[in-house]
Each structure stands twice: as structure tokens, then as C-alpha cells.
Amino acid sequence: MDYREYAPPAELAPFVRCFWTLAGTPHSDSPERILPDGRTELVIQLGEAFDRVDSPGRRERQPRALFVGQLDGRVLLQPTGAVSTFGICFHPDGASAFAPWTQQETAGRILALDEVYGGEARRLEDAVRNAADHGARVGIATGFLRGRMRAARIDRRVRAAVQSIQREPWRRMASIAEDAGCTTRHLERTFLERVGCTPKTLACITRFQRVLALRDARPAWSWARVAVEAGYFDQAHLIGDFRRFSGSTPALLAEDFTEMERLFVRTRR
């Protein structure tokens, strides 16, 4: 499958990491595993909708337009045909600029877009699906976000903490809060509002994603070395995060990396 990213215009760059597209036919009939990466998304299927697999033999067809809240565990999706997807990937604290709700309210949930944006969502979906090309889709999505910005601003303390966590996810939260100029309790509260999870959870997800990227880039490395390079103090914590975020052990995940999973790990650093 072909995954591509498109840079946002300057006024959206503080909030939007990228616009992206995914197209092609999966090489396997197995469900695709979507793992937490610390970011929220707006996703519109240009082709067939995906089925969400809750358990073996139990599927539910998803809407074509979705708001994906801050995930804290894996999601299994089954393509129902050729894949053609357009998405908006926000920075960890970016989606709050376009939402009249706190990010904690949508954390761990995948919602039909019209549940959160009403009639605007249906107009956006129609416009994106009927656009001539991806350049036009980026323009349409940009216009939608511009219209939704609520005197958009970045909370400097939250952004400073997010950037610190992304650089050094192993740091103590008290130290990160002190550098951001606030108390740990205040940082946790504002993170739930603007990111959808606590700073500690974002750090765990960031460290987990580092492991995935390192394992993909350095398959010959032992899990012990990968753990150390990613900032884990021991393999027990690594195994705990794998079970929490992927539902499997590190060894199993390495053997069974899904196609979409590998694409996102390789590109979304």
C-alpha cells in the first residue's frame, strides 16, 4: 500500500502534524492493527469503510468519516475492499484547537464524525470524497479547520511538556512539569483537557513507539538493547507496555507486524 503525507499551511502547522493518504490493496486477509501513537486523527474513507474487529467473528462496519480520539490500546480493523483513505493527523495537543469538547471526552473512542461536528461533518465528507485529487482534499480540509478554530492557541506549558516528553520520554513527570513552569497536578489536568491522556501515559506511548521504530530499523538488535535504547530501565516495563498498547508480547508483535502498522511506524516519527 502507498502512504503519503502532506504538510499543513503555516497557520495550521502548530496544530496539525500532517494531512495523509493511504491507498492500495492489502496483501493479507488478516485484520490490520492500529496502535496508539499519542495523536488524534480525523479520517475519511474515500473507498469502502473498514470493519472494526472486537473479537474473533465479531465485526462492526465503521462509518466512512471518523474522529479518532487519543487511543490507549490497539484497534483491529478489517479492510472490506481496496483501501483509499484521507486523514488529518494532529499534534498530541493540536485537536483541542478545533473542538468544543475536552479531549478526555473522546479519549479511547472512535466516533462518527457527525457525532462531534454535526452537519458540517457531512458537508466535509461529501466535499473530500468528491474532490478531484488529494491537493484539492488538503485545501478542503484546511478550509474546514480554519472555520473551526476557536481563537486557537497553544498552551505553552502543555506544548513544552509534550515536546520534552517526545525528546526524553523516560524523564520524571515532576521534572517535566517544573521545566514547563507548573505543578504536576496542573499539568495532568490540562493534559486531560488538551491531549486526552496524562503526561505519564503520553510518555509511555512515546517510548513504546520508539521501540517499534528501533525494532523495525534494527531487526538484529536484541530486545534488551532495544529496551535500553528506547529508554526502558528493564525488559519487564517493556513487556508491560507491549501488553497494554498492543495486546501481545514484543516477540509476537515482531513476528506479526501488519502492513499498515509497519507503514505508520516507519513514517510517523
DRENKE-952261 format. One record per residue (C-alpha): residue number from 1; residue in three letters; y, z, x. Coordinates in nm, 2 decimals. Example, Ala and Ser with C-alpha at 12.3 -4.5 7.8 and 13.67 -1.06 7.14 Angstrom:
<recs>
rec seq:1 type:ALA v:-0.45 w:0.78 u:1.23
rec seq:2 type:SER v:-0.11 w:0.71 u:1.37
</recs>
This chain:
<recs>
rec seq:1 type:MET v:0.00 w:0.00 u:0.00
rec seq:2 type:ASP v:0.36 w:-0.06 u:0.10
rec seq:3 type:TYR v:0.60 w:0.23 u:0.12
rec seq:4 type:ARG v:0.97 w:0.17 u:0.19
rec seq:5 type:GLU v:1.28 w:0.39 u:0.20
rec seq:6 type:TYR v:1.65 w:0.30 u:0.12
rec seq:7 type:ALA v:1.94 w:0.51 u:0.25
rec seq:8 type:PRO v:2.18 w:0.65 u:-0.01
rec seq:9 type:PRO v:2.55 w:0.58 u:-0.01
rec seq:10 type:ALA v:2.77 w:0.82 u:0.18
rec seq:11 type:GLU v:2.88 w:1.02 u:-0.12
rec seq:12 type:LEU v:2.52 w:1.09 u:-0.22
rec seq:13 type:ALA v:2.38 w:1.15 u:0.13
rec seq:14 type:PRO v:2.44 w:1.53 u:0.12
rec seq:15 type:PHE v:2.22 w:1.55 u:-0.18
rec seq:16 type:VAL v:1.97 w:1.25 u:-0.17
rec seq:17 type:ARG v:1.74 w:1.21 u:0.12
rec seq:18 type:CYS v:1.64 w:0.86 u:0.02
rec seq:19 type:PHE v:1.55 w:0.61 u:-0.25
rec seq:20 type:TRP v:1.20 w:0.48 u:-0.21
rec seq:21 type:THR v:0.95 w:0.23 u:-0.34
rec seq:22 type:LEU v:0.57 w:0.22 u:-0.33
rec seq:23 type:ALA v:0.37 w:-0.09 u:-0.42
rec seq:24 type:GLY v:0.02 w:-0.22 u:-0.39
rec seq:25 type:THR v:-0.34 w:-0.17 u:-0.50
rec seq:26 type:PRO v:-0.52 w:0.14 u:-0.39
rec seq:27 type:HIS v:-0.82 w:0.09 u:-0.16
rec seq:28 type:SER v:-1.02 w:0.37 u:-0.33
rec seq:29 type:ASP v:-1.10 w:0.47 u:-0.68
rec seq:30 type:SER v:-1.06 w:0.84 u:-0.59
rec seq:31 type:PRO v:-0.76 w:1.04 u:-0.71
rec seq:32 type:GLU v:-0.46 w:1.05 u:-0.48
rec seq:33 type:ARG v:-0.35 w:1.39 u:-0.36
rec seq:34 type:ILE v:0.02 w:1.47 u:-0.37
rec seq:35 type:LEU v:0.11 w:1.77 u:-0.16
rec seq:36 type:PRO v:0.42 w:2.00 u:-0.16
rec seq:37 type:ASP v:0.69 w:1.88 u:0.08
rec seq:38 type:GLY v:0.98 w:2.11 u:-0.01
rec seq:39 type:ARG v:1.17 w:1.84 u:-0.21
rec seq:40 type:THR v:1.22 w:1.75 u:-0.57
rec seq:41 type:GLU v:1.19 w:1.39 u:-0.70
rec seq:42 type:LEU v:1.29 w:1.16 u:-0.98
rec seq:43 type:VAL v:1.01 w:0.90 u:-1.02
rec seq:44 type:ILE v:0.99 w:0.58 u:-1.24
rec seq:45 type:GLN v:0.68 w:0.38 u:-1.27
rec seq:46 type:LEU v:0.76 w:0.01 u:-1.28
rec seq:47 type:GLY v:0.39 w:-0.07 u:-1.34
rec seq:48 type:GLU v:0.12 w:0.13 u:-1.50
rec seq:49 type:ALA v:0.16 w:0.50 u:-1.54
rec seq:50 type:PHE v:-0.07 w:0.74 u:-1.34
rec seq:51 type:ASP v:-0.32 w:0.98 u:-1.49
rec seq:52 type:ARG v:-0.29 w:1.34 u:-1.38
rec seq:53 type:VAL v:-0.64 w:1.48 u:-1.30
rec seq:54 type:ASP v:-0.65 w:1.85 u:-1.39
rec seq:55 type:SER v:-1.03 w:1.89 u:-1.33
rec seq:56 type:PRO v:-1.33 w:1.66 u:-1.29
rec seq:57 type:GLY v:-1.35 w:1.44 u:-1.60
rec seq:58 type:ARG v:-1.02 w:1.57 u:-1.74
rec seq:59 type:ARG v:-0.72 w:1.34 u:-1.72
rec seq:60 type:GLU v:-0.39 w:1.30 u:-1.89
rec seq:61 type:ARG v:-0.17 w:0.99 u:-1.88
rec seq:62 type:GLN v:0.17 w:1.07 u:-1.74
rec seq:63 type:PRO v:0.50 w:0.93 u:-1.88
rec seq:64 type:ARG v:0.64 w:0.64 u:-1.68
rec seq:65 type:ALA v:0.96 w:0.83 u:-1.59
rec seq:66 type:LEU v:0.93 w:1.18 u:-1.44
rec seq:67 type:PHE v:1.12 w:1.47 u:-1.29
rec seq:68 type:VAL v:0.91 w:1.64 u:-1.03
rec seq:69 type:GLY v:1.01 w:1.99 u:-0.97
rec seq:70 type:GLN v:0.96 w:2.19 u:-0.65
rec seq:71 type:LEU v:0.58 w:2.18 u:-0.61
rec seq:72 type:ASP v:0.39 w:2.48 u:-0.47
rec seq:73 type:GLY v:0.04 w:2.33 u:-0.49
rec seq:74 type:ARG v:-0.14 w:1.99 u:-0.48
rec seq:75 type:VAL v:-0.13 w:1.74 u:-0.77
rec seq:76 type:LEU v:-0.41 w:1.49 u:-0.82
rec seq:77 type:LEU v:-0.30 w:1.15 u:-0.96
rec seq:78 type:GLN v:-0.53 w:0.86 u:-1.05
rec seq:79 type:PRO v:-0.37 w:0.51 u:-1.04
rec seq:80 type:THR v:-0.46 w:0.31 u:-1.35
rec seq:81 type:GLY v:-0.39 w:-0.03 u:-1.20
rec seq:82 type:ALA v:-0.17 w:-0.18 u:-0.93
rec seq:83 type:VAL v:0.09 w:0.07 u:-0.82
rec seq:84 type:SER v:0.46 w:-0.01 u:-0.84
rec seq:85 type:THR v:0.69 w:0.29 u:-0.82
rec seq:86 type:PHE v:1.06 w:0.36 u:-0.77
rec seq:87 type:GLY v:1.18 w:0.71 u:-0.67
rec seq:88 type:ILE v:1.46 w:0.93 u:-0.56
rec seq:89 type:CYS v:1.38 w:1.20 u:-0.31
rec seq:90 type:PHE v:1.63 w:1.48 u:-0.29
rec seq:91 type:HIS v:1.70 w:1.72 u:-0.01
rec seq:92 type:PRO v:1.55 w:2.06 u:-0.08
rec seq:93 type:ASP v:1.88 w:2.19 u:-0.24
rec seq:94 type:GLY v:2.01 w:1.84 u:-0.35
rec seq:95 type:ALA v:1.88 w:1.80 u:-0.70
rec seq:96 type:SER v:2.08 w:2.10 u:-0.82
rec seq:97 type:ALA v:2.40 w:1.89 u:-0.80
rec seq:98 type:PHE v:2.27 w:1.67 u:-1.08
rec seq:99 type:ALA v:2.11 w:1.93 u:-1.30
rec seq:100 type:PRO v:2.25 w:2.17 u:-1.56
rec seq:101 type:TRP v:1.95 w:2.40 u:-1.51
rec seq:102 type:THR v:1.84 w:2.61 u:-1.22
rec seq:103 type:GLN v:1.57 w:2.46 u:-1.00
rec seq:104 type:GLN v:1.35 w:2.76 u:-1.06
rec seq:105 type:GLU v:1.31 w:2.65 u:-1.42
rec seq:106 type:THR v:1.14 w:2.32 u:-1.32
rec seq:107 type:ALA v:0.96 w:2.45 u:-1.01
rec seq:108 type:GLY v:0.59 w:2.37 u:-1.01
rec seq:109 type:ARG v:0.63 w:2.13 u:-1.31
rec seq:110 type:ILE v:0.62 w:1.76 u:-1.36
rec seq:111 type:LEU v:0.83 w:1.67 u:-1.67
rec seq:112 type:ALA v:0.90 w:1.36 u:-1.86
rec seq:113 type:LEU v:1.25 w:1.26 u:-1.75
rec seq:114 type:ASP v:1.38 w:1.25 u:-2.11
rec seq:115 type:GLU v:1.29 w:1.62 u:-2.14
rec seq:116 type:VAL v:1.56 w:1.70 u:-1.89
rec seq:117 type:TYR v:1.81 w:1.41 u:-1.93
rec seq:118 type:GLY v:1.75 w:1.31 u:-2.29
rec seq:119 type:GLY v:1.88 w:0.96 u:-2.39
rec seq:120 type:GLU v:2.03 w:0.90 u:-2.05
rec seq:121 type:ALA v:1.68 w:0.91 u:-1.91
rec seq:122 type:ARG v:1.55 w:0.63 u:-2.14
rec seq:123 type:ARG v:1.85 w:0.41 u:-2.05
rec seq:124 type:LEU v:1.79 w:0.47 u:-1.68
rec seq:125 type:GLU v:1.42 w:0.39 u:-1.71
rec seq:126 type:ASP v:1.49 w:0.07 u:-1.90
rec seq:127 type:ALA v:1.76 w:-0.04 u:-1.65
rec seq:128 type:VAL v:1.54 w:0.03 u:-1.35
rec seq:129 type:ARG v:1.23 w:-0.13 u:-1.49
rec seq:130 type:ASN v:1.42 w:-0.45 u:-1.59
rec seq:131 type:ALA v:1.63 w:-0.48 u:-1.27
rec seq:132 type:ALA v:1.59 w:-0.80 u:-1.07
rec seq:133 type:ASP v:1.50 w:-0.63 u:-0.74
rec seq:134 type:HIS v:1.49 w:-0.30 u:-0.55
rec seq:135 type:GLY v:1.85 w:-0.34 u:-0.43
rec seq:136 type:ALA v:1.96 w:-0.35 u:-0.79
rec seq:137 type:ARG v:1.75 w:-0.05 u:-0.87
rec seq:138 type:VAL v:1.92 w:0.15 u:-0.60
rec seq:139 type:GLY v:2.25 w:0.05 u:-0.74
rec seq:140 type:ILE v:2.15 w:0.16 u:-1.09
rec seq:141 type:ALA v:2.01 w:0.49 u:-0.97
rec seq:142 type:THR v:2.33 w:0.55 u:-0.77
rec seq:143 type:GLY v:2.54 w:0.50 u:-1.08
rec seq:144 type:PHE v:2.32 w:0.74 u:-1.27
rec seq:145 type:LEU v:2.36 w:1.01 u:-1.01
rec seq:146 type:ARG v:2.73 w:0.96 u:-0.98
rec seq:147 type:GLY v:2.76 w:1.01 u:-1.35
rec seq:148 type:ARG v:2.56 w:1.33 u:-1.34
rec seq:149 type:MET v:2.73 w:1.50 u:-1.05
rec seq:150 type:ARG v:2.86 w:1.84 u:-1.17
rec seq:151 type:ALA v:3.16 w:1.88 u:-0.94
rec seq:152 type:ALA v:2.88 w:1.85 u:-0.68
rec seq:153 type:ARG v:2.89 w:2.07 u:-0.38
rec seq:154 type:ILE v:2.66 w:2.21 u:-0.13
rec seq:155 type:ASP v:2.63 w:2.59 u:-0.10
rec seq:156 type:ARG v:2.70 w:2.62 u:0.27
rec seq:157 type:ARG v:2.48 w:2.93 u:0.31
rec seq:158 type:VAL v:2.18 w:2.77 u:0.14
rec seq:159 type:ARG v:2.22 w:2.44 u:0.33
rec seq:160 type:ALA v:2.25 w:2.63 u:0.66
rec seq:161 type:ALA v:1.93 w:2.82 u:0.58
rec seq:162 type:VAL v:1.75 w:2.50 u:0.47
rec seq:163 type:GLN v:1.84 w:2.33 u:0.80
rec seq:164 type:SER v:1.74 w:2.64 u:1.00
rec seq:165 type:ILE v:1.40 w:2.65 u:0.82
rec seq:166 type:GLN v:1.34 w:2.28 u:0.88
rec seq:167 type:ARG v:1.41 w:2.33 u:1.25
rec seq:168 type:GLU v:1.22 w:2.65 u:1.30
rec seq:169 type:PRO v:1.00 w:2.74 u:1.00
rec seq:170 type:TRP v:0.85 w:3.03 u:1.19
rec seq:171 type:ARG v:1.17 w:3.24 u:1.21
rec seq:172 type:ARG v:1.21 w:3.57 u:1.02
rec seq:173 type:MET v:1.39 w:3.54 u:0.69
rec seq:174 type:ALA v:1.62 w:3.82 u:0.78
rec seq:175 type:SER v:1.74 w:3.63 u:1.09
rec seq:176 type:ILE v:1.79 w:3.31 u:0.89
rec seq:177 type:ALA v:1.99 w:3.50 u:0.62
rec seq:178 type:GLU v:2.21 w:3.67 u:0.89
rec seq:179 type:ASP v:2.29 w:3.33 u:1.05
rec seq:180 type:ALA v:2.37 w:3.19 u:0.71
rec seq:181 type:GLY v:2.62 w:3.48 u:0.65
rec seq:182 type:CYS v:2.45 w:3.65 u:0.36
rec seq:183 type:THR v:2.18 w:3.91 u:0.28
rec seq:184 type:THR v:1.82 w:3.83 u:0.24
rec seq:185 type:ARG v:1.83 w:3.92 u:-0.13
rec seq:186 type:HIS v:2.13 w:3.69 u:-0.19
rec seq:187 type:LEU v:1.96 w:3.41 u:-0.01
rec seq:188 type:GLU v:1.64 w:3.44 u:-0.21
rec seq:189 type:ARG v:1.84 w:3.44 u:-0.54
rec seq:190 type:THR v:2.04 w:3.13 u:-0.45
rec seq:191 type:PHE v:1.73 w:2.95 u:-0.32
rec seq:192 type:LEU v:1.56 w:3.00 u:-0.65
rec seq:193 type:GLU v:1.86 w:2.86 u:-0.83
rec seq:194 type:ARG v:1.93 w:2.56 u:-0.59
rec seq:195 type:VAL v:1.59 w:2.49 u:-0.42
rec seq:196 type:GLY v:1.34 w:2.62 u:-0.67
rec seq:197 type:CYS v:1.15 w:2.85 u:-0.44
rec seq:198 type:THR v:1.22 w:3.13 u:-0.20
rec seq:199 type:PRO v:1.32 w:3.07 u:0.17
rec seq:200 type:LYS v:0.98 w:3.20 u:0.28
rec seq:201 type:THR v:0.79 w:2.95 u:0.06
rec seq:202 type:LEU v:1.00 w:2.66 u:0.19
rec seq:203 type:ALA v:0.93 w:2.78 u:0.54
rec seq:204 type:CYS v:0.55 w:2.78 u:0.47
rec seq:205 type:ILE v:0.57 w:2.43 u:0.31
rec seq:206 type:THR v:0.77 w:2.30 u:0.61
rec seq:207 type:ARG v:0.52 w:2.45 u:0.86
rec seq:208 type:PHE v:0.23 w:2.31 u:0.66
rec seq:209 type:GLN v:0.39 w:1.96 u:0.66
rec seq:210 type:ARG v:0.43 w:1.99 u:1.04
rec seq:211 type:VAL v:0.06 w:2.05 u:1.07
rec seq:212 type:LEU v:-0.02 w:1.74 u:0.86
rec seq:213 type:ALA v:0.21 w:1.52 u:1.07
rec seq:214 type:LEU v:0.08 w:1.66 u:1.40
rec seq:215 type:ARG v:-0.28 w:1.61 u:1.29
rec seq:216 type:ASP v:-0.22 w:1.26 u:1.19
rec seq:217 type:ALA v:-0.03 w:1.18 u:1.51
rec seq:218 type:ARG v:-0.27 w:1.37 u:1.74
rec seq:219 type:PRO v:-0.62 w:1.35 u:1.59
rec seq:220 type:ALA v:-0.78 w:1.45 u:1.92
rec seq:221 type:TRP v:-0.60 w:1.79 u:1.92
rec seq:222 type:SER v:-0.80 w:2.10 u:1.82
rec seq:223 type:TRP v:-0.69 w:2.28 u:1.51
rec seq:224 type:ALA v:-0.60 w:2.58 u:1.73
rec seq:225 type:ARG v:-0.35 w:2.36 u:1.93
rec seq:226 type:VAL v:-0.21 w:2.20 u:1.61
rec seq:227 type:ALA v:-0.16 w:2.55 u:1.46
rec seq:228 type:VAL v:0.03 w:2.67 u:1.77
rec seq:229 type:GLU v:0.25 w:2.36 u:1.79
rec seq:230 type:ALA v:0.34 w:2.39 u:1.43
rec seq:231 type:GLY v:0.45 w:2.75 u:1.46
rec seq:232 type:TYR v:0.15 w:2.94 u:1.33
rec seq:233 type:PHE v:0.06 w:3.26 u:1.51
rec seq:234 type:ASP v:-0.31 w:3.22 u:1.43
rec seq:235 type:GLN v:-0.55 w:2.99 u:1.25
rec seq:236 type:ALA v:-0.61 w:3.24 u:0.96
rec seq:237 type:HIS v:-0.25 w:3.18 u:0.84
rec seq:238 type:LEU v:-0.30 w:2.80 u:0.88
rec seq:239 type:ILE v:-0.62 w:2.82 u:0.67
rec seq:240 type:GLY v:-0.44 w:3.03 u:0.41
rec seq:241 type:ASP v:-0.16 w:2.78 u:0.38
rec seq:242 type:PHE v:-0.40 w:2.49 u:0.35
rec seq:243 type:ARG v:-0.59 w:2.65 u:0.07
rec seq:244 type:ARG v:-0.26 w:2.74 u:-0.10
rec seq:245 type:PHE v:-0.10 w:2.40 u:-0.08
rec seq:246 type:SER v:-0.39 w:2.15 u:-0.06
rec seq:247 type:GLY v:-0.68 w:2.33 u:-0.23
rec seq:248 type:SER v:-0.90 w:2.27 u:0.08
rec seq:249 type:THR v:-0.96 w:2.38 u:0.43
rec seq:250 type:PRO v:-0.80 w:2.19 u:0.73
rec seq:251 type:ALA v:-1.13 w:2.03 u:0.83
rec seq:252 type:LEU v:-1.19 w:1.89 u:0.48
rec seq:253 type:LEU v:-0.84 w:1.76 u:0.44
rec seq:254 type:ALA v:-0.86 w:1.58 u:0.78
rec seq:255 type:GLU v:-1.17 w:1.40 u:0.67
rec seq:256 type:ASP v:-1.04 w:1.31 u:0.33
rec seq:257 type:PHE v:-0.68 w:1.21 u:0.37
rec seq:258 type:THR v:-0.59 w:0.99 u:0.07
rec seq:259 type:GLU v:-0.39 w:0.67 u:0.12
rec seq:260 type:MET v:-0.07 w:0.79 u:-0.05
rec seq:261 type:GLU v:-0.09 w:1.12 u:0.12
rec seq:262 type:ARG v:-0.11 w:0.95 u:0.47
rec seq:263 type:LEU v:0.19 w:0.73 u:0.39
rec seq:264 type:PHE v:0.41 w:1.02 u:0.28
rec seq:265 type:VAL v:0.31 w:1.23 u:0.58
rec seq:266 type:ARG v:0.38 w:0.95 u:0.83
rec seq:267 type:THR v:0.72 w:0.86 u:0.69
rec seq:268 type:ARG v:0.88 w:1.17 u:0.54
rec seq:269 type:ARG v:0.96 w:1.37 u:0.84
</recs>
